[in-house]
Amino acid sequence: MREEEARNVIVSPVVTEKATLLQEKANQYTFRVHPRANKIQILQAARKLFNVGIVDVQVIRVRGKERRIGRSRGFRPSWKKAILTVKAGEKIELK
């Protein structure tokens, strides 16, 4: 897998309070990934981009929430996130 393909699979890090706690306590990192990516593609992309040992990959499909503006209703888009468990003693540097 080339680096540009890996960057298409892993879109961006998820920076939330829960994701930060996972980084500190369990050495797990959360990323927004391409909606059609599978676990194997995510694993290969993470190894290529970050050069760390990945122990486990968990993939979650986040459903879009309903939003209203006045009388009109709509939905935020659904997206996919991955939680990567990194080997003990290693870490990913997020920019």
Phi, psi and omega in degrees: 000129178282163183295322179293326175293321179296323179290335176285332180282309179264110188278305183197158175284151175262118182249095176228173180297318180294318180295323178293320177296321178297321178297315185288317188267321188244003182057043179243139182240139184250132181226148170276130184236167179299138185298338181258006180283144177253178185299321182294316178296320179295318179298312180297319180294320180294318178296322181290316185281322190250348179052048177231162176276126180258126181271318186211151175231124175245133183242132182231134174264118182264120181281145180290142181272153176281136178232145179234142170230104185066235180271341184278141180241149178204182181231143168287153181290148173285155180210171183238139176232155180232138175250117183257126175265122184262149178304150179298137180091348178250156175209161180258130178271113178266136182272000000 
